[in-house]
Amino acid sequence: MGLDGEYGPLVNGSGQRRSFYHRALTGAVAAAAFCFPALARADCSLALLLALDVSSSVDAEEYDLQRNGVALALDDPDVRRALLASGTPVALAVYEWSGRRQNHIVLNWSLINDNSDIDRVVAAIASSKRSFTRFPTAMGYALGFGATMLERAPQCDRKVIDVSGDGISNDGFGPQLAYKHFPFSDVTVNGLAVLGADPMVEFYFEDQVRHGPGAFVETSTGYVGYKNAMTRKLLREIGGMVVGHLDDPDRADIAAN
């Protein structure tokens, strides 16, 4: 069943059909914006939106590894250099997702111009508290929320949603319907599939989640490997990997993969 079939069609002023849920998500993102300072439109090289899985399959220890893994990956020296290499800002935002209406903005759109901006982003993510714990995996809704959030991002050369998850969608519509009914024509969706909880997760991310030009799927063996997987993924997404000194096993692992 399509989104219009599930929620009922609505028509906007230009005669275009929009689903109720699309309108609801737009309202939810707009309401959340009141909690953050307004961000002026600005040119940037990349609008990167990180979507983190907080569904019931992710326990407390795994959540900590995921949250801290994102913060540590952004704090990685090579990622820092890549973020600042072009001289044009990168816009970054982060949200958590789980059930149909359980989407929570952790970090609203933030322009990264220098290391102090990265410091603020890392601190905000590292100190964040989990938003939800007991809801299923509604990935289509999560992607719809992300697409709506991208509509109020700065004007950037590229738009990328980076979706992490350890299972397949089991609530509501799936990713393919989200791509059909939400504005994804100029958006790339990359996946970080966390292996271990669901034997189908890597195939599902490759077949159903990966979307748009240059899209790819990174994998992590459980959440223990999440930091390294996210580091590899960010370097590839930013497109400016600068190889540093590989003087410990973790960094050697990053380079080898």
DARARA-V559510 format. One record per backbone hydrogen bond with DSSP energy under -0.5 kcal/mol. CO is the residue of the C=O (numbers start at 0). NH is the residue of the N-H. E is the energy in kcal/mol with one decimal. If there is no record, write none. Layout:
# DARARA-V559510
((CO/NH/E) (CO/NH/E))
This chain:
# DARARA-V559510
((1/5/-1.8) (2/6/-2.7) (3/7/-2.6) (7/19/-0.8) (9/17/-3.1) (11/14/-1.9) (15/11/-2.6) (17/9/-1.0) (18/22/-2.0) (19/23/-2.7) (20/24/-3.0) (21/25/-2.3) (22/26/-2.2) (23/27/-2.2) (24/28/-2.7) (25/29/-2.3) (26/30/-2.5) (27/31/-2.1) (28/32/-1.5) (29/33/-0.6) (30/33/-1.2) (31/34/-1.9) (32/35/-1.6) (37/39/-0.6) (43/156/-1.9) (44/157/-0.8) (45/47/-0.7) (45/90/-3.0) (46/48/-0.5) (46/159/-2.8) (47/49/-0.6) (47/92/-1.9) (48/50/-0.5) (48/161/-3.2) (49/51/-0.5) (49/94/-2.6) (50/163/-2.8) (51/96/-2.6) (54/57/-2.1) (56/58/-0.7) (58/62/-2.6) (59/63/-2.1) (60/64/-2.0) (61/65/-2.2) (62/66/-3.2) (63/67/-2.7) (64/68/-1.6) (65/69/-2.1) (66/70/-2.0) (67/71/-2.9) (68/72/-2.2) (69/73/-2.3) (70/74/-1.4) (71/75/-0.5) (72/75/-0.9) (75/79/-2.8) (76/80/-2.3) (77/81/-2.3) (78/82/-2.8) (79/83/-1.5) (80/84/-1.0) (81/84/-0.6) (81/85/-0.5) (83/86/-0.6) (88/44/-2.3) (88/45/-0.7) (89/91/-0.5) (89/111/-2.9) (90/47/-3.1) (91/109/-2.2) (92/49/-2.7) (93/105/-2.0) (93/106/-2.2) (94/51/-2.7) (95/103/-2.5) (96/53/-2.9) (97/137/-3.2) (98/97/-0.6) (98/101/-0.9) (100/102/-1.0) (101/97/-1.1) (103/95/-3.0) (103/105/-0.6) (106/93/-2.2) (109/91/-2.5) (110/112/-0.7) (111/89/-1.2) (113/116/-0.6) (113/117/-1.5) (114/118/-2.5) (115/119/-1.9) (116/120/-2.1) (117/121/-2.9) (118/122/-2.4) (119/123/-2.2) (120/124/-2.2) (121/125/-2.7) (122/126/-1.7) (124/127/-1.3) (134/55/-2.7) (135/137/-0.8) (136/138/-0.8) (136/169/-2.9) (136/170/-1.0) (137/141/-1.9) (138/142/-2.5) (139/143/-2.2) (140/144/-2.5) (141/145/-2.1) (142/146/-2.7) (143/147/-2.1) (144/148/-2.2) (145/149/-2.2) (146/150/-1.0) (148/151/-1.3) (149/152/-1.8) (153/155/-0.6) (154/43/-1.1) (157/46/-2.6) (158/187/-2.6) (159/48/-2.8) (160/162/-0.7) (160/189/-2.4) (161/50/-3.2) (161/163/-0.5) (162/191/-2.9) (164/193/-2.9) (172/139/-0.9) (173/177/-1.5) (174/178/-2.5) (175/179/-1.2) (176/180/-2.1) (177/181/-1.9) (181/183/-1.5) (183/186/-1.5) (185/158/-0.5) (187/160/-2.6) (187/189/-0.6) (188/210/-2.0) (189/162/-2.7) (190/192/-0.5) (190/217/-3.1) (191/164/-2.0) (191/193/-0.6) (192/194/-0.7) (192/219/-2.2) (194/221/-1.3) (197/200/-1.6) (199/203/-2.8) (200/204/-2.3) (201/205/-2.2) (202/206/-3.0) (203/207/-3.1) (203/208/-1.2) (204/209/-2.7) (210/188/-3.3) (211/214/-1.7) (215/190/-1.9) (217/192/-2.5) (219/194/-3.1) (219/221/-1.4) (220/224/-0.7) (221/224/-0.5) (222/225/-1.4) (224/228/-2.2) (225/229/-3.0) (226/230/-2.2) (227/231/-2.4) (228/232/-2.3) (229/233/-2.8) (230/234/-2.2) (231/235/-2.0) (232/236/-2.6) (233/237/-3.0) (234/238/-1.5) (234/239/-0.7) (240/242/-0.5) (243/245/-0.5) (244/246/-1.4) (247/251/-2.1) (248/252/-2.4) (249/253/-1.9) (250/254/-2.2) (251/255/-2.2) (252/256/-1.2))
